[in-house]
Amino acid sequence: MPDALARARRLRMRALECERIAHSSQPEFAKHYHIIAKHYFALARLDEDRLSAPQPADAVEEKEHTLTEQK
């Protein structure tokens, strides 16, 4: 899953670049750059959340372990 972390890092860098451009743009363009940055940040959070969520294989192992202990 290091790829997801690297992707989240790249998305955050793109978001920061959009914010930087927005500050030096005309107001009508700045609004659009802020929206794009917001979307990049949301995608980065999704990648990070996916890493912290239990993986399906982990859930199966946990269930099998619990069933074994109950017997």
GIKA-V758978 format. One line per field, one symbol per residue. psi: psi as a letter, one per 30 degrees, with the letter a starting at -180 (. if undefined). A space follows every 10 residues. Layout:
# GIKA-V758978
psi->???
This chain:
# GIKA-V758978
psi->gfeeeeeeee eeeeeeeeee eefglleeee eeeeeeeeee eeeeeeeeee efkkleeeee eeeeeeeeef .
